[in-house]
């Protein structure tokens, strides 16, 4: 339980900060309070802001470890459960009230299916006969890590005030359970859905994204934002400059390149990214088509919602 502060650095961010505060109150966030420049300094001595929110109940978790534990628990609950890795779904047939999932390593038959396919959610829905207008478009996020000499400058989680005009949160500072501190991510269009490297490319994925009008609507609606994100992706200096908005004392020697991730975004035809969570049922299946941040944080609640959907729509 390391706590978090959300920091406003410009006057125009204050109304958005107030909205976050009111939402927090509605959700009864424990210990949530407004803080000024002095208290920001008390909590994070190297952080600079004109106003902020303190969320002391925020914690961090080893999510990979948590996922492994969930698998272990699931298998222990039912000895017939299996985790099958590297099984590519080639197609789905319907027969006698059952679905037959055809994979590159054999077929599986089931009376009920739950799809949580992330970057392949739209394609899996299509294989299952679900008709959706939207398409998944991938955006890579690059992270930097604080070096040993920069570690002392971050004590909690530090987040910017989200700008509702932009589809992504913006760079922030995150303490990890292994002691590392991540800074990021940026958000750039990726030419491969599983494209974790800056130069990764897939002709199919690129064609699917660039022949979809929603992609171009998003591009044209956020041209300056997109250009800046791409510049930062290839410039450590520009990435550092963004980080310095909240922590001005950071230097080039305080950060080093870290990991990257790819965000699956179910993009509407008009380029709107604010579809939030999108979970639909069709026939004997439930499809999680969109699960934006905080999907990992909310995963257990999402799981409970999916169970309710199954019980409501799929159980006879």
C-alpha positions in Angstrom: 0.0 0.0 0.0 2.3 2.7 -1.3 -0.3 5.5 -2.0 -0.7 7.7 -5.0 -0.9 11.4 -5.8 -2.6 12.9 -8.9 -0.8 16.1 -9.8 -2.0 19.2 -11.7 0.8 21.3 -13.2 -1.4 23.9 -15.0 -4.5 25.9 -14.2 -6.5 24.4 -17.0 -6.2 21.0 -15.4 -8.0 22.0 -12.2 -11.6 21.4 -13.4 -10.6 17.9 -14.4 -8.9 17.3 -11.1 -12.1 18.4 -9.3 -14.1 16.0 -11.4 -11.8 13.1 -10.4 -12.1 14.2 -6.8 -15.9 14.1 -7.0 -15.9 10.7 -8.7 -13.6 9.5 -5.9 -16.1 10.7 -3.3 -19.0 9.0 -5.0 -17.0 5.8 -5.0 -16.1 6.2 -1.3 -12.3 6.1 -1.9 -10.7 5.7 1.6 -8.7 8.7 2.7 -9.1 10.7 -0.6 -8.2 14.3 0.0 -7.2 17.4 -1.9 -3.6 18.7 -1.4 -1.8 21.9 -2.3 1.8 22.6 -3.5 3.2 22.3 0.0 1.6 19.0 0.8 2.7 17.6 -2.6 6.2 18.5 -1.6 5.8 16.8 1.8 4.6 13.6 0.2 6.9 13.7 -2.8 9.8 16.1 -2.2 10.9 16.2 -5.9 7.4 16.6 -7.4 6.1 20.0 -8.4 2.4 20.9 -8.9 -0.1 23.6 -8.2 -2.7 21.2 -6.8 -3.3 17.5 -6.3 -5.1 14.6 -4.8 -3.7 12.1 -2.3 -5.0 8.5 -2.4 -3.3 6.7 0.5 -5.2 3.4 -0.1 -3.6 2.8 -3.5 -1.5 -0.3 -3.6 0.7 -2.3 -6.1 0.7 -5.9 -6.9 2.8 -8.5 -8.9 0.1 -9.1 -11.5 1.9 -11.8 -13.3 2.3 -13.6 -9.9 -1.4 -12.9 -9.1 -2.4 -14.4 -12.5 -0.3 -17.5 -11.9 -2.0 -17.9 -8.5 -5.5 -17.6 -10.1 -4.6 -20.4 -12.5 -3.3 -22.6 -9.7 -6.6 -22.0 -7.7 -8.8 -22.7 -10.7 -7.0 -26.0 -11.4 -7.2 -27.0 -7.8 -11.0 -26.3 -7.8 -11.5 -28.7 -10.7 -8.9 -31.3 -11.5 -10.3 -31.4 -15.1 -9.2 -27.8 -15.7 -6.3 -27.2 -17.9 -4.2 -24.2 -19.0 -3.3 -24.7 -22.7 -0.6 -22.3 -24.0 0.3 -21.6 -27.6 -3.0 -23.0 -29.0 -3.9 -20.8 -32.0 -7.7 -20.8 -32.6 -8.2 -21.6 -36.3 -12.0 -21.7 -36.3 -15.2 -22.3 -34.4 -17.9 -24.7 -35.5 -21.4 -25.0 -34.0 -23.1 -28.4 -33.7 -26.0 -29.7 -31.6 -25.9 -26.8 -29.2 -22.1 -27.1 -28.7 -19.2 -25.1 -29.9 -16.1 -26.9 -31.4 -13.0 -24.8 -31.1 -10.5 -25.8 -33.7 -6.9 -25.1 -32.7 -3.5 -25.9 -34.2 -3.1 -28.5 -31.5 -6.5 -30.2 -31.5 -10.2 -29.5 -31.0 -12.1 -28.6 -27.9 -15.9 -29.0 -27.4 -17.8 -26.8 -25.0 -21.4 -25.9 -24.2 -20.4 -22.4 -23.1 -17.5 -20.1 -24.2 -16.0 -17.0 -22.6 -13.6 -15.0 -24.9 -11.1 -12.7 -23.3 -8.8 -12.3 -26.4 -7.4 -8.8 -26.0 -5.6 -7.8 -29.2 -7.4 -10.5 -31.1 -10.9 -9.9 -29.6 -12.5 -8.7 -32.8 -11.1 -11.5 -34.9 -12.2 -14.1 -32.3 -15.7 -12.6 -32.3 -15.8 -12.9 -36.0 -14.7 -16.6 -35.9 -17.6 -17.1 -33.4 -20.1 -15.5 -35.7 -20.5 -12.2 -33.8 -21.0 -9.2 -36.0 -19.4 -6.0 -34.7 -18.7 -2.8 -36.6 -15.7 -1.8 -34.5 -12.1 -3.0 -35.0 -9.3 -3.5 -32.5 -6.3 -1.2 -33.2 -3.1 -1.7 -31.2 -1.0 1.1 -29.6 2.4 0.4 -28.2 3.5 2.0 -24.9 7.2 2.4 -24.1 8.5 2.7 -20.6 11.6 4.0 -19.0 12.9 2.9 -15.6 14.6 5.0 -13.0 18.3 4.2 -12.5 19.7 3.5 -9.0 20.7 7.2 -8.7 17.2 8.4 -9.5 15.3 6.0 -7.3 15.2 8.3 -4.3 13.2 10.9 -6.3 10.0 8.8 -6.4 8.4 7.5 -3.2 4.7 6.8 -4.3 2.8 6.5 -7.5 2.6 9.9 -9.3 -0.1 10.4 -12.0 -0.9 13.4 -14.2 -4.4 14.8 -14.5 -5.9 13.0 -17.6 -6.8 15.2 -20.5 -10.2 14.1 -21.8 -9.3 15.5 -25.3 -6.7 12.8 -25.6 -7.5 9.1 -25.7 -4.6 8.1 -23.3 -3.7 8.9 -19.8 -0.2 10.2 -20.3 3.1 9.3 -18.7 3.2 8.5 -14.9 5.5 7.1 -12.3 4.8 3.6 -11.0 6.6 1.8 -8.2 6.8 -2.0 -8.9 6.8 -4.8 -6.4 10.4 -5.8 -7.4 11.7 -2.4 -6.3 11.9 -0.9 -9.8 10.2 2.4 -10.7 8.6 2.7 -14.2 8.0 5.9 -16.0 5.6 6.0 -18.9 4.0 4.9 -21.1 3.7 6.9 -24.3 1.2 5.7 -26.9 2.0 5.2 -30.5 0.2 3.3 -33.3 1.8 -0.1 -33.8 2.2 -1.8 -37.1 1.7 -5.2 -35.5 -0.8 -6.2 -32.9 1.8 -8.0 -30.9 4.4 -5.5 -31.9 6.5 -4.9 -28.7 9.5 -3.6 -30.6 9.7 -0.2 -32.3 10.2 -1.7 -35.8 7.9 -4.7 -35.5 5.6 -5.1 -38.6 2.7 -7.3 -39.8 1.2 -6.7 -43.2 -2.1 -8.2 -42.1 -2.4 -6.1 -39.0 -1.3 -2.9 -40.7 -3.7 -3.5 -43.6 -6.6 -4.1 -41.1 -5.9 -1.0 -39.1 -5.2 1.4 -42.0 -8.2 0.3 -44.1 -10.5 1.0 -41.2 -12.0 4.5 -41.2 -12.0 4.7 -37.4 -8.2 4.7 -37.4 -8.0 7.7 -39.7 -10.7 9.5 -37.7 -8.5 9.0 -34.6 -5.4 10.1 -36.4 -6.9 13.3 -37.9 -8.6 14.2 -34.6 -5.3 13.9 -32.7 -2.6 14.9 -35.2 -0.4 17.0 -32.9 -0.8 14.5 -30.0 0.2 11.6 -32.3 3.2 13.4 -33.7 4.5 14.3 -30.2 4.0 10.7 -29.1 6.1 9.4 -32.0 8.8 11.9 -31.4 9.0 10.8 -27.8 9.1 7.1 -28.8 12.5 7.7 -30.5 13.9 10.5 -28.3 15.0 9.9 -24.7 15.5 13.7 -24.3 11.8 14.4 -25.3 10.6 11.6 -23.0 12.5 13.1 -20.1 11.1 16.5 -20.8 7.6 15.1 -20.4 8.6 13.4 -17.1 10.1 16.7 -15.9 6.7 18.4 -15.9 6.0 16.7 -12.6 9.5 15.9 -11.4 11.8 18.7 -12.8 15.0 17.5 -11.1 15.1 14.3 -13.2 18.2 14.0 -15.5 19.2 11.9 -18.5 21.2 9.8 -16.1 18.2 9.1 -13.9 16.3 7.1 -16.6 17.1 4.0 -18.8 14.9 2.3 -21.4 12.5 -0.3 -20.0 9.9 -2.7 -21.3 7.0 -2.0 -23.6 3.4 -3.1 -23.9 0.7 -3.1 -26.5 -2.8 -1.7 -25.6 -5.8 -3.3 -27.4 -8.2 -0.6 -28.3 -11.7 -1.3 -29.7 -12.0 1.7 -31.9 -15.3 3.1 -33.0 -16.0 4.0 -36.6 -16.0 7.7 -35.7 -12.5 7.3 -34.1 -13.9 7.6 -30.6 -11.9 5.6 -28.0 -14.2 6.1 -25.1 -16.2 3.0 -25.5 -15.0 1.9 -22.0 -15.8 -1.7 -21.1 -17.6 -3.7 -23.8 -18.8 -7.2 -22.9 -21.5 -8.8 -25.0 -23.2 -12.2 -25.1 -24.1 -14.0 -28.3 -25.5 -17.5 -28.5 -23.6 -19.6 -26.0 -20.7 -17.2 -25.8 -19.7 -14.2 -23.8 -17.1 -11.9 -25.5 -15.0 -9.3 -23.7 -14.4 -7.0 -26.7 -12.9 -4.0 -24.9 -11.3 -3.7 -21.4 -9.3 -0.5 -21.2 -7.4 0.6 -18.1 -7.9 -0.2 -15.3 -8.5 -3.7 -16.6 -5.9 -5.4 -14.5 -6.9 -3.4 -11.4 -10.5 -4.3 -12.0 -10.0 -7.8 -13.2 -11.7 -9.6 -10.3 -14.7 -7.2 -10.5 -14.8 -7.8 -14.3 -14.7 -11.6 -13.6 -17.7 -11.3 -11.3 -19.5 -9.3 -14.0 -18.8 -12.0 -16.6 -20.0 -14.7 -14.2 -23.3 -12.8 -13.8 -23.6 -12.4 -17.6 -23.2 -16.2 -18.0 -25.7 -17.0 -15.3 -28.2 -14.5 -16.7 -28.0 -15.2 -20.4 -26.3 -18.7 -20.9 -27.7 -20.9 -18.1 -30.9 -22.6 -18.8 
